[in-house]
Structure formats: structure tokens, C-alpha cells
Amino acid sequence: MTSTLRDFCFDCADGRTVGRFWHEVLGGTLHDAEGGNACLDPEDGKGFRYWFVNVPEAKAVKNRVHIDINMPHDAELDRLLSIGATKIDEIRGEDGTLWWTVMADVEGNEFCAFPPKSE
């Protein structure tokens, strides 16, 4: 038997603010927790919880682990920017096709946003 993944945890300066950002990105149910922390439960009850935990240290370097999201439509990038994300870089193929956009949340935690699949 092997271990299973339980939660994703973000260290934050303000867990509730970062939790609200990710709630806007992913949906689900956001709960306030003790000490200014927050927990985001998946909308359908399946999947992983995300914890946003206050820590005294500031973010200092690039994340070693990050989240990837699939955007449902082209307008999603603008929506992410409007709720506080920042665009860091665009990763493109040799033909110029956008593969993904490297972004950061409201506290600088990097994530990758993949464009909708062409059909």
C-alpha cells in the first residue's frame, strides 16, 4: 500500500486573501479557519482541499511545486488578471503557438495557465 495525496497547502502572509483569490479561480467552498487561515473544498466534493496557512516568513524564491490550471476559454486569462493574478511569462512553441502562461497569484505564488484546447 502507498500513501495518498490529501491536501495542497500554501504558505501565506494572508491566508484568507490568498484563499479568496484561489476560490475565484477554482470555485468550490471557501471556509475561514483559525488564525486567519482558510480552506478551499472542491465544488463537487471530489478532488483535493487547498489550505492557505499564515506563516511569518515572506516568499523569497520561485516555487518548487506549483499548480497548473486549464482555462475554459480565451477570456479566462483576462479574468485571472482582473482578480489579482500577474502574468510572468508566455511559453510558446517554435511556431509561436502558446503552450501555457506562467502567472502568479496575489502573493506571488507561481502557477501555469493552459489555454483551452482547440477542437
N, C-alpha and C positions, 0 to 999 in steps of 0.2 A: 504494500500500500504506500502511496506517496502523499505528500502534503497537497493541499488545495489553496488556491488564492481566495482570501476573504475580503479584503478592502484595499482601496488605494488611499494613501494618506499624503496630504500636502502639508508641509511646514509653512506657516504663515506669520506675518506680523499682525494681520487682522483676519482671523478665520471666517468670521461672518461675512465680511466684504468679499473675500475670495469665493466663499460658498455661494453667495448670491450671483456672482459672475458665472460660475460653472452651472448653477441652476438655470440661468438664462440660456446657456449654450446647450445643455443636455436635457433639460426638462427634469421630471421627477418630483420628489417631495423633499423640500429643504427643512431641516429641523435645527433649531438652536440647541446647543449643548453647553454644559458647564464651562466656565472660564472663558467665555467669548468664542468658543469653538462652534463648528457647525458640521452637520452630517447630511449628505445628499443620498437619498434612497432612489433606486431606479423606478421609473414610472410604472412598469408592468410587474414589479416585484421580482423580476428575474435580472440577473446581472450582478454588478458589484456596487457596494456602497463607496462613497467618497467622503473621507474625513478631512476637515480643514482645521488644523490644530495650531494654536498660537505657540510660538517659540520666541525666545529673546534674541536669537541671532538673526541678522539680516541675510538675505540671499547674496552670495558672493561670487558664484561661478555658474557656468552652464549646468543644467540638469543632467544627471547621468541616466535617468529614466524619464520618459515623457509620455504624454497621451497623444494618440492620433485620432482625428475625427474625420468622418466622411460628411461633406457638405451636401445637403439635399438638392441645392440649386445654386446657380451662379450668384444670386443676390445675397447668399448667406455670408460671404466674405464681408460685404458692407455692413451687414447686421452685427457681425462679430466686432468689427471696428467701432460701431456705434455704441456698443455696451462696454467698451473699455479695452478691448484687445489691441495690440500693436503688431504691425507687420514687420518682421525681421528680415526675411529673405524669400525669394522665389526659386524653387529648384525646377529646372527645365531640362528637357532632353535636347539632343543635338539639333533636332529640327525645330526647336523653340516651343514645343508643346509643354504646357505647365504640368508638372508631375505633382507638386504639392507646394504649399506656402508654409513657411516657418513663422510662427506667431508667438506672442507672449500674452499671458493673462494680466490682470490688473496689478499683480505683484512681480511680474517678470518671469513667471514660470513658463518655459517654452512648451509649445505643442505644435503639431503639424496638422494642417487642414487640407484634406484632399478634395479636389474638385469633383463635381458629380460625374458619374460615368456616362460617356457618350453612348447613345444607343443607335 
